[in-house]
Amino acid sequence: MKYPLFFLLLSLYLPAWAQIDPQRITIARDQWGVPHIFAATDAEVAYGFAWATAEDDFRTMQEQLLPIRSLSGLVNGKSGAVLDVAVHLLDTEPIVTERYEKDLSPEFRQVLAGYAAGVNAYAAAHPKEVLHKKLFPIRPQEIIQSYILGMSLMSGVDRELGAILNEKLPVITPEEGKGSNAIAISRRKTKDGKTYLAINSHQPLEGMNSWYEAHLCSEEGWNILGACFAGGVSIFVGSNPYLGWGHTVNYPDLADVYQLEMHPEDEHLYRFDDEWLTLEPFDFKARIKLLGLIPVGARQKFYKSKYGVTFRTSQGVFALRFPANRDIRAAEQWYRMNKATDWPSFRKALEMRAIISTNIVYADRDDHIYYLSNGRFPKRDPVYNWQSVLPGNTSATLWADDYYPLDSLAQVLDPASGYVYNCNHSPFLASAAEDNPNPGLLPPTLGYRPANILTNRAARFDELIRTYDRLDYEDLKHIKYDVAYTRPLTAYPRLEPLFALSSTRYPNLSESLTLLRDWDRQALPDSPAASLFILSLNYLLRHPELHGEQSLRTGDELSEVKLVEALTFAQDYLKEHFGNTIVPLAQLQRHTRGMVDLPMPGGPDVLAAIYSRPQKDGHLRPVAGDSYIQMVRFSEAGAEIESVNAFGASAKAKSAHYTDQMPLFTQQQLKPMTLDRDTILKNAERVYHPE
């Protein structure tokens, strides 16, 4: 394969590369293949980080960048073209061009330049792995554009955008089953006098937005072990010698939909206060690979109004406005969090408010624990219902770039109870009752989940933590790896009647109903009742007439008829694929990759959460949930760290580390890790420099 123009363009970037000598960068691979990158400067570490990530998962790195160049459709067809269109609608290039030099510090711009140079160097050295010849060389600015895309998707822009384009307004925000856990325990509640942190983000196990583990260490104070998505320039969740944090999704209201008032005679005019303004064209030509051979251009027509990107639909003309594409500093905020050395410096990083959403659970060696329901919330007029479609004819609904400060958000610092946690439920249930945030003291337009919104994980954690006056590290592991549903189903009361269905009334379900009634409600490998319940639950969550988890909480749509229908489906599924209705979970749910095939405990919304999809042979294969797990004990001596990833350090099938963490993962075990350079280099399986 020849890329003459590709190499010519790469050569133009050589002066930037020449500032970084790869021989000054050391990559040490430990026994699990996890890369530990050592160098004098942060920029050199970033170069090595990019190189190491590309060695393990170059395809996913490119998948994150393809939409920035409108190339995803050409590589991945229609599914990729959707991302190309999304980047266009986010209008990322103008804001990055305008603000790159003035909003990002010179120090961090050097980190970005180092990372871009590392990616470009790997692409030049491995042209056969390049997905599209027009993707490289990438520029540091394009990395920031990919972050804006990620921040926008994280803040729910895709849901509102989908509601507009699918003409399903007023917008209904779906309840998400997938999420994360994070727990911090103060030493006042631990038996060994150490501070505990459990980082347990639930993400896809493979592909974009799956976790990649690494250790970054420079002589400029960067020393952190954790995980990011392939293509991230720093660690997203993890710990350094002083502190650590985890993220969970918090579903705040961070995107607003407006219905414009159009002129009765001129379809190009819309009312704004007492004026008629003209819609500005905002066309985009999506390029799609058709049948793997011919690029086809499909021009899509969009507009811009005062409120933002605007769409014509059969329901009317709607605009979408959100803060995610109005700040470019998210990547730098994570970098500052990486390098924080105590609570004041970490809080200073949080005050940037550039990471658009997500809860943050934090702990440090000074025994500070902290919970924050983070969000970049614009100051909105409380007269309007910001959870619904807004009037798009008045400046009163056009919020400016004026956002609530950190102190205005839901948070808990060093509670008397000695613990904070989040499992994607309400931020007003973050600790013991007496330590929880007071919703009455917060601005009413933030759109937080109300205090009655629970997940099973949250209800179960609350149930378990109450049993301990003090706990040890193994107790915390027991909590984190719990696979039980509460009795009754506190988070899903509409589902509880499943366990009380009459065997007399439904004799064809008699055996299954007996199993469910006698079940200890734990998704353990030897449990046939767990198989029945998980199949029934998955059926209901995907039922076209139901609204996901919300239907399990409220409303009348989850009738006895549908419960019977779900259990009947589960029985029929097991009989069809396994020849029996009594099938242990270990036989049904299998964690597979390559030649490795292992039984997997857990199920949807248990603390050790696993979300699986049916395969052609009937097995359920985990695709999301528990993925990267890190558990930390902080003391004056520093951080003791253990971790595990769902598969291994590499996404390349020929690697020895493609599947080597799977036995640990399925057996709910962790591997010891360290931040100590001498120990890492002494025990490394391979030590080398980028090419």
For each residue, the residues with C-beta under 8 A, 3 or more apart:
1: 127 128
2:
3: 6 7 127 130 133
4: 7 8
5: 8 9 133
6: 3 9 10 127 130 133 136
7: 3 4 10 11 124
8: 4 5 11 12
9: 5 6 12 13 136 137
10: 6 7 13 14 120 123 124 136 137
11: 7 8 14
12: 8 9 137
13: 9 10 16 17 117 120 137
14: 10 11 17 18
15: 18 19
16: 13 19 113 116 117
17: 13 14 20 117 120 121
18: 14 15
19: 15 16 43
20: 17 24 25 43 44 47 114 117 118
21: 24 25
22: 25 47 48 51 121 689 690 691
23: 689
24: 20 21 39 40 44 689
25: 20 21 22 37 38 39 44 45 47 48 51 689 690
26: 37 38 39 48 681 687 688 689
27: 35 36 37 38 48 51 52 687 688 689 690
28: 35 36 38 680 681 684 686 687
29: 33 34 35 36 649 684 685 686 687
30: 33 34 36 673 680 683 684 685
31: 683 685
32: 648 649 657 660 661 671
33: 29 30 56 648 649 650 655 656 657 660 685
34: 29 30 213 214 215 649 673
35: 27 28 29 48 49 52 53 55 56 214 215 649
36: 27 28 29 30 214 215 217 677 680 684
37: 25 26 27 45 48 49 52 214 215 216 217
38: 25 26 27 28 45 48 217 218 677
39: 24 25 26 44 45 47 48 217 218 219
40: 24 44 218 219 220
41: 44 45 110 114 218 219 220
42: 45 46 107 110 111 114 218 220 222
43: 19 20 46 47 110 111 113 114
44: 20 24 25 39 40 41 47 48 114 218
45: 25 37 38 39 41 42 48 49 114 216 217 218 222
46: 42 43 49 50 111 112 114 115 118 233
47: 20 22 25 39 43 44 50 51 114 115 117 118 121 690
48: 22 25 26 27 35 37 38 39 44 45 51 52 118 690
49: 35 37 45 46 52 53 115 118 214 216 233
50: 46 47 53 54 61 114 115 116 117 118 119 122 233
51: 22 25 27 47 48 54 55 118 119 121 122 690 691
52: 27 35 37 48 49 55 56 214 690
53: 35 49 50 56 57 58 61 212 214 230 231
54: 50 51 57 58 61 118 119 122 123 126
55: 35 51 52 58 122 650
56: 33 35 52 53 212 230 649 650 651 652 655 657
57: 53 54 60 61 212 230 650 651 652
58: 53 54 55 61 62 122 126 129
59: 62 63 129 131 651
60: 57 63 64 207 208 210 212 229 230 231 651
61: 50 53 54 57 58 64 65 119 230 231
62: 58 59 65 66 130 131 132 135
63: 59 60 66 72 76 131 207 208
64: 60 61 146 150 208 229 230 231
65: 61 62 68 69 135 138 142 143 146 231
66: 62 63 69 71 72 75 76 80 83 84 131 132 135
67: 70 71 72 80 83 84 86 87 146 149
68: 65 87 92 142 145 146 149
69: 65 66 132 134 135 142
70: 67 73 84 87 88 286 287
71: 66 67 74 75 80 84 131 132 134 135 287
72: 63 66 67 75 76 80 81 83 84
73: 70 76 77 78 80 81 84 286 287 288 289
74: 71 80 132 287 288 289 295
75: 66 71 72 80 131 132 289
76: 63 66 72 73 79 80 81 289
77: 73 80 81 288 289 290
78: 73 81 82 288
79: 76 82 83
80: 66 67 71 72 73 74 75 76 77 83 84 288 289
81: 72 73 76 77 78 84 85 286 287 288 298
82: 78 79 85 86
83: 66 67 72 79 80 86 87 149
84: 66 67 70 71 72 73 80 81 87 88 284 286 287
85: 81 82 88 89 284 286 300
86: 67 82 83 89 90 149 152 153 158 161
87: 67 68 70 83 84 90 92 145 149
88: 70 84 85 91 282 284 302
89: 85 86 161 282 284 302 309 320
90: 86 87 148 149 152 157 324 325
91: 88 94 95 309 325
92: 68 87 95 96 145 148 149 325
93: 96 97 145
94: 91 97 98
95: 91 92 98 99 148 325 326 328
96: 92 93 99 100 141 144 145 148 328
97: 93 94 100 141
98: 94 95
99: 95 96 102 103 104 328
100: 96 97 103 104 109 140 141 144 328
101: 104 109
102: 99
103: 99 100 327 328 329
104: 99 100 101 108 109 112 144 328 329 332
105: 108 109 332
106: 109 110
107: 42 110 111
108: 104 105 111 112 331 332 335
109: 100 101 104 105 106 112 113 140
110: 41 42 43 106 107 113 114
111: 42 43 46 107 108 114 115 233 234 335
112: 46 104 108 109 115 116 140 143 144 233 331
113: 16 43 109 110 116 117 140
114: 20 41 42 43 44 45 46 47 50 110 111 117 118
115: 46 47 49 50 111 112 118 119 140 143 233
116: 16 50 112 113 119 120 137 138 139 140 142 143
117: 13 16 17 20 47 50 113 114 120 121
118: 20 46 47 48 49 50 51 54 114 115 121 122 690
119: 50 51 54 61 115 116 122 123 136 138
120: 10 13 17 116 117 123 124 136 137 138
121: 17 22 47 51 117 118 124 125 690 691
122: 50 51 54 55 58 118 119 125 126 690
123: 10 54 119 120 126 127 129 130 135 136 137
124: 7 10 120 121 127 136
125: 121 122 691
126: 54 58 122 123 129 130
127: 1 3 6 123 124 130
128: 1
129: 58 59 123 126
130: 3 6 62 123 126 127 133 135 136
131: 59 62 63 66 71 75 135
132: 62 66 69 71 74 75 135
133: 3 5 6 130 136
134: 69 71
135: 62 65 66 69 71 123 130 131 132 138
136: 6 9 10 119 120 123 124 130 133
137: 9 10 12 13 116 120 123
138: 65 116 119 120 135 142 143
139: 116 142 143
140: 100 109 112 113 115 116 143 144
141: 96 97 100 144 145
142: 65 68 69 116 138 139 145 146
143: 65 112 115 116 138 139 140 146 147 231 233 331
144: 96 100 104 112 140 141 147 148 328 331
145: 68 87 92 93 96 141 142 148 149
146: 64 65 67 68 142 143 149 150 231
147: 143 144 150 151 328 330 331
148: 90 92 95 96 144 145 151 152 324 325 328 330
149: 67 68 83 86 87 90 92 145 146 152 153
150: 64 146 147 153 154 229 330
151: 147 148 154 155 324 325 330 355 356 357
152: 86 90 148 149 155 157 158 322 324 325 356
153: 86 149 150 157 158
154: 150 151 249 324 356 357 358
155: 151 152 252 254 255 322 323 324 356 357
156: 159 160 173 251 254 255 357
157: 90 152 153 160 161 254 255 320 322 324
158: 86 152 153 161 162
159: 156 162 163 171 173 174 255
160: 156 157 163 164 171 255 256 257 320 322
161: 86 89 157 158 164 165 320
162: 158 159 165 166 168
163: 159 160 166 168 169 171 172 257
164: 160 161 167 169 257 311 313 318 320
165: 161 162 311 313
166: 162 163
167: 164 313 314 315
168: 162 163 171 172
169: 163 164 257 259 315 318 389
170: 388 389
171: 159 160 163 168 257 388 389
172: 163 168 547
173: 156 159 251
174: 159 547 548 550
175: 547 548 549 550 553
176: 179 249 251 424 548 549
177: 541 548 549 604 605 611
178: 202 203 609 611 624 625
179: 176 202 248 249 423 424 455 457 609
180: 200 201 202 203 246 247 248 249 422 423 424
181: 198 200 201 202 246 248 421 422 423 457 461 480 607 609
182: 197 198 199 200 201 245 246 247 248 359 360 361 421 422
183: 196 197 198 200 361 419 420 421 461 476 479 480
184: 195 196 197 198 361 362 363 369 370 371 419 420 421
185: 189 190 195 196 197 363 369 418 419 471 476
186: 189 190 195 367 369 414 415 418 419
187: 190 193 194 195 367
188: 367 418
189: 185 186 417 418 419 468 469 470 471
190: 185 186 187 193 194 195 196 470 471 472 473
191: 470 471 472
192: 472 473 633
193: 187 190 635
194: 187 190 473 633 634 635 640
195: 184 185 186 187 190 363 364 365 367 369 633 634 635
196: 183 184 185 190 363 473 476 631 632 633 634
197: 182 183 184 185 239 244 245 246 361 362 363 630 631 632 634
198: 181 182 183 184 246 476 479 480 629 630 631
199: 182 226 237 238 239 244 245 246 628 629 630 631 632
200: 180 181 182 183 246 480 626 629
201: 180 181 182 211 227 237 246 247 248 627 628
202: 178 179 180 181 609 611 624 625 626 627
203: 178 180 209 210 211 624 627 628
204: 207 208 209 210 623 624 627
205: 210 622 623 624 625 627 646 647
206: 210 623 647 651
207: 60 63 204 210
208: 60 63 64 204 229
209: 203 204 229
210: 60 203 204 205 206 207 229 230 627 646
211: 201 203 227 228 229 627 628 645 646
212: 53 56 57 60 227 228 229 230 232 649
213: 34 225 226 227 628 643 645 649
214: 34 35 36 37 49 52 53 225 226 227 228 235
215: 34 35 36 37 224 225 673 675 680
216: 37 45 49 222 223 224 234 235 338
217: 36 37 38 39 45 222 223 224 675 677
218: 38 39 40 41 42 44 45 221 222 223
219: 39 40 41
220: 40 41 42
221: 218 339 341
222: 42 45 216 217 218 338 339
223: 216 217 218 240 241 675
224: 215 216 217 234 235 238 239 240 338 339 675
225: 213 214 215 235 238 239 240 630 641 643 673 675
226: 199 213 214 235 236 237 238 239 244 630
227: 201 211 212 213 214 235 236 237 238 628 630 645
228: 211 212 214 231 232 234 235 236 237
229: 60 64 150 208 209 210 211 212 232 236
230: 53 56 57 60 61 64 210 212 651
231: 53 60 61 64 65 143 146 228
232: 212 228 229 235 236 331 334
233: 46 49 50 111 112 115 143 331 335
234: 111 216 224 228 331 334 335 338
235: 214 216 224 225 226 227 228 232 238 334 338
236: 226 227 228 229 232 247 334
237: 199 201 226 227 228 245 246 247 628 630
238: 199 224 225 226 227 235 244 245 338 630
239: 197 199 224 225 226 243 244 245 630 632 634 639 641
240: 223 224 225 243 244 338 339 340 341 639 675
241: 223 365 638 639 675
242: 340 341 342 364 365 634 638 639
243: 239 240 340 341 342 343 346 362 363 364 365 634
244: 197 199 226 238 239 240 362 363 364 630 632 634 639
245: 182 197 199 237 238 239 337 346 360 361 362 363
246: 180 181 182 197 198 199 200 201 237 360 361 630
247: 180 182 201 236 237 358 359 360
248: 179 180 181 182 201 358 359 361 422 423 424
249: 154 176 179 180 357 358 359 424
250: 357 358 359 373 374 375 422 424 427 448 449
251: 156 173 176 424 449
252: 155 357 373 375 377 446 447 448
253: 256 377 386 387 445 446 447
254: 155 156 157 322 323 324 356 357 375 376 377 447
255: 155 156 157 159 160 320 321 322 324
256: 160 253 307 320 321 322 380 386 390 397 399
257: 160 163 164 169 171 318 319 320 389 390
258: 307 318 319 320 321 389 390 391 392 397
259: 169 316 317 318 389 390 391 392
260: 270 271 305 307 310 316 317 318 319 392 393
261: 270 271 391 392 393
262: 267 269 270 271 316 317
263: 266 267 268 269 270 271 276
264:
265:
266: 263 269 276
267: 262 263
268: 263 278 279
269: 262 263 266 276 277 278 279
270: 260 261 262 263 276 277 279 305 317 392 393
271: 260 261 262 263 275 276 277 393
272: 275 276 277 305 306 393 394 395
273: 393 394 395
274:
275: 271 272
276: 263 266 269 270 271 272
277: 269 270 271 272 305 306
278: 268 269
279: 268 269 270 303 304 305 310 317
280: 303 304 305
281: 301 302 303 304
282: 88 89 302 303 304 309 310
283: 299 300 301 302
284: 84 85 88 89 299 300 302
285: 297 298 299 300
286: 70 73 81 84 85 297 298 299 300
287: 70 71 73 74 81 84 295 296 297
288: 73 74 77 78 80 81 295 296 297 298
289: 73 74 75 76 77 80 292 293 294 295
290: 77 293 294 295 296
291: 294
292: 289
293: 289 290
294: 289 290 291
295: 74 287 288 289 290
296: 287 288 290
297: 285 286 287 288
298: 81 285 286 288
299: 283 284 285 286
300: 85 283 284 285 286
301: 281 283 312
302: 88 89 281 282 283 284 309 310 311
303: 279 280 281 282 309 310 311 312
304: 279 280 281 282 308 309 310
305: 260 270 272 277 279 280 308 310 319 392
306: 272 277 319 398
307: 256 258 260 310 319 320 321 392 397 398
308: 304 305 319 320 321 322
309: 89 91 282 302 303 304 319 320
310: 260 279 282 302 303 304 305 307 317 318 319 320
311: 164 165 302 303 317 318 319 320
312: 301 303 317
313: 164 165 167 316 317 318
314: 167
315: 167 169 318
316: 259 260 262 313
317: 259 260 262 270 279 310 311 312 313 392
318: 164 169 257 258 259 260 310 311 313 315 389 392
319: 257 258 260 305 306 307 308 309 310 311 392
320: 89 157 160 161 164 255 256 257 258 307 308 309 310 311
321: 255 256 258 307 308 398 399
322: 152 155 157 160 254 255 256 308 325 326
323: 155 254 326 327 356 376 377 378 401 403
324: 90 148 151 152 154 155 157 254 255 327 356 376
325: 90 91 92 95 148 151 152 322
326: 95 322 323 401
327: 103 323 324 330 353 354 356 376
328: 95 96 99 100 103 104 144 147 148 354
329: 103 104 332 333 352 354
330: 147 148 150 151 327 333 334 354 355 356
331: 108 112 143 144 147 232 233 234 334 335
332: 104 105 108 329 335 336 352 354
333: 329 330 336 337 349 350 352 354 355
334: 232 234 235 236 330 331 337 338 355
335: 108 111 233 234 331 332 338 339
336: 332 333 339 340 345 348 349 352
337: 245 333 334 340 346 349 350
338: 216 222 224 234 235 238 240 334 335
339: 221 222 224 240 335 336 345
340: 240 242 243 336 337 345 346 348 349
341: 221 240 242 243 345
342: 242 243 345 346 364 366
343: 243 346 347 364 366 368 370
344: 347 348
345: 336 339 340 341 342 348 349
346: 243 245 337 340 342 343 349 350 362 364
347: 343 344 350 351 406
348: 336 340 344 345 351
349: 333 336 337 340 345 346 352
350: 333 337 346 347 353 360 372 374 406
351: 347 348 405 406
352: 329 332 333 336 349 355
353: 327 350 374 376 403 405 406
354: 327 328 329 330 332 333 376
355: 151 330 333 334 352 358 374 376
356: 151 152 154 155 254 323 324 327 330 375 376
357: 151 154 155 156 249 250 252 254 374 375 376
358: 154 247 248 249 250 355 374
359: 182 247 248 249 250 371 372 373 374 422 424 427
360: 182 245 246 247 350 370 371 372 374
361: 182 183 184 197 245 246 248 369 370 371 420 421 422
362: 184 197 243 244 245 346 368 369 370 371 372
363: 184 185 195 196 197 243 244 245 368 369 370 632 634
364: 195 242 243 244 342 343 346 367 368 634
365: 195 241 242 243 634 635 636 638 639
366: 342 343
367: 186 187 188 195 364 414 634
368: 343 362 363 364 413 414
369: 184 185 186 195 361 362 363 413 414 415 418 419 420
370: 184 343 360 361 362 363 411 412 413 414 420
371: 184 359 360 361 362 411 412 420 421 422 427 430 431
372: 350 359 360 362 406 409 410 411
373: 250 252 359 409 410 411 422 427 430 437 448
374: 250 350 353 355 357 358 359 360 409
375: 250 252 254 356 357 409 446
376: 254 323 324 327 353 354 355 356 357 403
377: 252 253 254 323 403 404 408 409 443 445 446 447
378: 323 399 400 401 402 403 404
379: 399 400 402 403 404 443 445
380: 256 384 386 397 399 445
381: 384 396 397 399 445
382: 443 444 445
383: 396
384: 380 381 390 391 396 397
385: 388 390
386: 253 256 380 390 445 447
387: 253 447
388: 170 171 385
389: 169 170 171 257 258 259 318
390: 256 257 258 259 384 385 386 397
391: 258 259 261 384 394 397
392: 258 259 260 261 270 305 307 317 318 319 397
393: 260 261 270 271 272 273
394: 272 273 391 397 398
395: 272 273 398
396: 381 383 384
397: 256 258 307 380 381 384 390 391 392 394
398: 306 307 321 394 395
399: 256 321 378 379 380 381 402
400: 378 379
401: 323 326 378
402: 378 379 399
403: 323 353 376 377 378 379
404: 377 378 379 408 409 443 446
405: 351 353 408
406: 347 350 351 353 372 409 411
407:
408: 377 404 405 442 443
409: 372 373 374 375 377 404 406 442 446
410: 372 373 427 428 430 437 439 442 446 448
411: 370 371 372 373 406 437
412: 370 371 415 420 430 431 435 436 437
413: 368 369 370
414: 186 367 368 369 370
415: 186 369 412 418 419 420 431 432 435
416: 432 434 435
417: 189 431 432 434 435
418: 185 186 188 189 369 415
419: 183 184 185 186 189 369 415 431 432 465
420: 183 184 361 369 370 371 412 415 430 431
421: 181 182 183 184 361 371 430 431 458 461 465
422: 180 181 182 248 250 359 361 371 373 425 427 430 458
423: 179 180 181 248 455 457 458 461 607
424: 176 179 180 248 249 250 251 359 455 457 458
425: 422 429 449 453 454 455 457 458 491
426: 429 448 449 450 451 452 453 454
427: 250 359 371 373 410 422 430 437 448 449
428: 410 436 437 438 439 448 450 451
429: 425 426 436 451 454 458 462
430: 371 373 410 412 420 421 422 427 435 436 437
431: 371 412 415 417 419 420 421 435 436
432: 415 416 417 419 435 436
433: 436
434: 416 417
435: 412 415 416 417 430 431 432
436: 412 428 429 430 431 432 433
437: 373 410 411 412 427 428 430 441 442
438: 428 441 442
439: 410 428 442 448 450 451
440:
441: 437 438
442: 408 409 410 437 438 439 446 448
443: 377 379 382 404 408 446
444: 382
445: 253 377 379 380 381 382 386
446: 252 253 375 377 404 409 410 442 443
447: 252 253 254 377 386 387
448: 250 252 373 410 426 427 428 439 442
449: 250 251 425 426 427 453
450: 426 428 439 453
451: 426 428 429 439
452: 426
453: 425 426 449 450 553
454: 425 426 429 458 459 490 491
455: 179 423 424 425 458 459 491 549 605
456: 459 460 485 486 489 490 491 492 605 606
457: 179 181 423 424 425 460 461 605 606 607 609
458: 421 422 423 424 425 429 454 455 461 462 491
459: 454 455 456 462 463 486 490 491
460: 456 457 463 464 482 484 485 486 606 607
461: 181 183 421 423 457 458 464 465 479 607
462: 429 458 459 465 466
463: 459 460 466 467 486
464: 460 461 467 468 478 479 482
465: 419 421 461 462 468 479
466: 462 463
467: 463 464
468: 189 464 465 471 475
469: 189
470: 189 190 191
471: 185 189 190 191 468 475 476 479
472: 190 191 192 475 476
473: 190 192 194 196 476 477 631 633
474: 477 478
475: 468 471 472 478 479
476: 183 185 196 198 471 472 473 479 480 631
477: 473 474 480 481 631 668 670
478: 464 474 475 481 482
479: 183 198 461 464 465 471 475 476 482 607
480: 181 183 198 200 476 477 607 608 629 631
481: 477 478 607 608 668
482: 460 464 478 479 606 607 608
483: 522 523 524 601 602 603 606 607 608
484: 460 520 521 522 523 606 607
485: 456 460 489 521 522 523 533 603 605 606
486: 456 459 460 463 489 490 491 521
487: 521
488: 493 496
489: 456 485 486 492 493 495 496 552
490: 454 456 459 486 493
491: 425 454 455 456 458 459 486 552 553 605
492: 456 489 495 496 549 552 553
493: 488 489 490 496 552 553
494: 497 551 552 553 554 555 558
495: 489 492 498 537 540 552 558 563
496: 488 489 492 493 499 500
497: 494 500 501 560 563
498: 495 501 516 533 536 563 566 567
499: 496 516 517
500: 496 497 517
501: 497 498 505 506 509 513 560 563 564 567
502: 505 506 513
503: 506 507 509 510 513 514
504: 507
505: 501 502
506: 501 502 503 509 510 513 564
507: 503 504 510
508: 568 571
509: 501 503 506 512 513 564 567 568 571
510: 503 506 507 513 514
511: 514 515 581 582
512: 509 515 516 532 567 570 571 581
513: 501 502 503 506 509 510 516 517 567
514: 503 510 511 517 518
515: 511 512 518 519 528 529 532 582
516: 498 499 512 513 519 529 532 533 567
517: 499 500 513 514
518: 514 515 529
519: 515 516 522 527 529 530 533
520: 484 527
521: 484 485 486 487
522: 483 484 485 519 527 530
523: 483 484 485 527 530 533 534 585 601 602 603 606 610
524: 483 527 530 585 601
525: 584 585 586 599 601
526: 584 585 586
527: 519 520 522 523 524 530 531 584 585
528: 515 531 532 582 583 584 585
529: 515 516 518 519 532 533
530: 519 522 523 524 527 533 534 585 603
531: 527 528 534 535 570 574 583 584 585 587 588 589
532: 512 515 516 528 529 535 536 567 570 571 574 581
533: 485 498 516 519 523 529 530 536 537 570 603
534: 523 530 531 537 538 585 588 589 603 604 612 620
535: 531 532 538 539 569 570 573 574 588
536: 498 532 533 539 540 563 566 567 569 570
537: 495 533 534 540 541 566 603 604
538: 534 535 541 542 604 612
539: 535 536 542 543 565 566 569 570
540: 495 536 537 543 546 551 552 558 562 563 566
541: 177 537 538 546 548 549 552 604
542: 538 539
543: 539 540 546 551 562 566
544:
545: 557 562
546: 540 541 543 551 557 558 562
547: 172 174 175 550 551 555 557
548: 174 175 176 177 541 551 552
549: 175 176 177 455 492 541 552 553 605
550: 174 175 547 553 554 555
551: 494 540 543 546 547 548 554 555 557 558
552: 489 491 492 493 494 495 540 541 548 549 558
553: 175 453 491 492 493 494 549 550
554: 494 550 551
555: 494 547 550 551 558
556: 559
557: 545 546 547 551 562
558: 494 495 540 546 551 552 555 562 563
559: 556 562 563
560: 497 501 563 564
561: 564 565
562: 540 543 545 546 557 558 559 565 566
563: 495 497 498 501 536 540 558 559 560 566 567
564: 501 506 509 560 561 567 568
565: 539 561 562 568 569
566: 498 536 537 539 540 543 562 563 569 570
567: 498 501 509 512 513 516 532 536 563 564 570 571
568: 508 509 564 565 571 572
569: 535 536 539 565 566 572 573
570: 512 531 532 533 535 536 539 566 567 573 574
571: 508 509 512 532 567 568 574 575 581
572: 568 569 575 576
573: 535 569 570 576 577 614 618
574: 531 532 535 570 571 577 578 580 581 582 583 588
575: 571 572 578 579 580 581
576: 572 573 618
577: 573 574 617 618 619
578: 574 575 583 587 588 618
579: 575
580: 574 575 583
581: 511 512 532 571 574 575
582: 511 515 528 574
583: 528 531 574 578 580 587 588
584: 525 526 527 528 531 587 588
585: 523 524 525 526 527 528 530 531 534 588 589 599 601 603
586: 525 526 589 599 600 601
587: 531 578 583 584 599
588: 531 534 535 574 578 583 584 585 618 619 620
589: 531 534 585 586 599 600 601 602 603 610 612 619 620 621 622
590: 597 598 599 600 619 620 621
591: 596 597 598 599 600 621 622 646 662 665 666
592: 596 597 598 619 621
593: 596 647 658 659 662
594: 653 658 659
595: 659
596: 591 592 593 659 662
597: 590 591 592
598: 590 591 592 662 663 666
599: 525 585 586 587 589 590 591 666
600: 586 589 590 591 610 612 622 666
601: 483 523 524 525 585 586 589 608 610 666 668
602: 483 523 589 606 608 609 610 625 626
603: 483 485 523 530 533 534 537 585 589 606 609 610
604: 177 534 537 538 541 609 610 611 625
605: 177 455 456 457 485 491 549 609
606: 456 457 460 482 483 484 485 523 602 603 609 610
607: 181 423 457 460 461 479 480 481 482 483 484
608: 480 481 482 483 601 602 626 668
609: 178 179 181 202 457 602 603 604 605 606 625 626
610: 523 589 600 601 602 603 604 606 622 625 626
611: 177 178 202 604 622 623 624 625
612: 534 538 589 600 620 621 622 623
613: 620 621 623
614: 573 618 619 620 621
615: 618 619 620 621
616:
617: 577
618: 573 576 577 578 588 614 615
619: 577 588 589 590 592 614 615
620: 534 588 589 590 612 613 614 615
621: 589 590 591 592 612 613 614 615
622: 205 589 591 600 610 611 612 625 646
623: 204 205 206 611 612 613
624: 178 202 203 204 205 611 627
625: 178 202 205 602 604 609 610 611 622
626: 200 202 602 608 609 610 629 646 665
627: 201 202 203 204 205 210 211 624 645 646
628: 199 201 203 211 213 227 237 643 644 645 646
629: 198 199 200 480 626 643 644 670
630: 197 198 199 225 226 227 237 238 239 244 246 641 642 643
631: 196 197 198 199 473 476 477 480 641 642 643 670
632: 196 197 199 239 244 363 639 640 641 642
633: 192 194 195 196 473 639 640
634: 194 195 196 197 239 242 243 244 363 364 365 367 638 639 640
635: 193 194 195 365 638 640
636: 365
637:
638: 241 242 365 634 635 675
639: 239 240 241 242 244 365 632 633 634 675
640: 194 632 633 634 635
641: 225 239 630 631 632 672 673 674 675
642: 630 631 632 670 671 672 673
643: 213 225 628 629 630 631 670 671 673
644: 628 629 661 664 665 669 670 671
645: 211 213 227 627 628 648 649 661 665
646: 205 210 211 591 622 626 627 628 661 662 665
647: 205 206 593 651 658 659 661 662 665
648: 32 33 645 655 657 658 659 660 661 662
649: 29 32 33 34 35 56 212 213 645 655 657 661
650: 33 55 56 57 655 657 658
651: 56 57 59 60 206 230 647 658
652: 56 57 655 658
653: 594 658
654: 658
655: 33 56 648 649 650 652 658
656: 33 660
657: 32 33 56 648 649 650 660 661
658: 593 594 647 648 650 651 652 653 654 655
659: 593 594 595 596 647 648 662
660: 32 33 648 656 657 663
661: 32 644 645 646 647 648 649 657 664 665 671
662: 591 593 596 598 646 647 648 659 665 666
663: 598 660 666 667 669
664: 644 661 667 669 670 671
665: 591 626 644 645 646 647 661 662 668 669
666: 591 598 599 600 601 662 663
667: 663 664
668: 477 481 601 608 665
669: 644 663 664 665
670: 477 629 631 642 643 644 664
671: 32 642 643 644 661 664
672: 641 642
673: 30 34 215 225 641 642 643
674: 641 679 680
675: 215 217 223 224 225 240 241 638 639 641
676: 679 680
677: 36 38 217 680 681
678: 681 682
679: 674 676 682 683
680: 28 30 36 215 674 676 677 683 684
681: 26 28 677 678 684 687
682: 678 679
683: 30 31 679 680
684: 28 29 30 36 680 681 687
685: 29 30 31 33
686: 28 29
687: 26 27 28 29 681 684
688: 26 27
689: 22 23 24 25 26 27
690: 22 25 27 47 48 51 52 118 121 122
691: 22 51 121 125
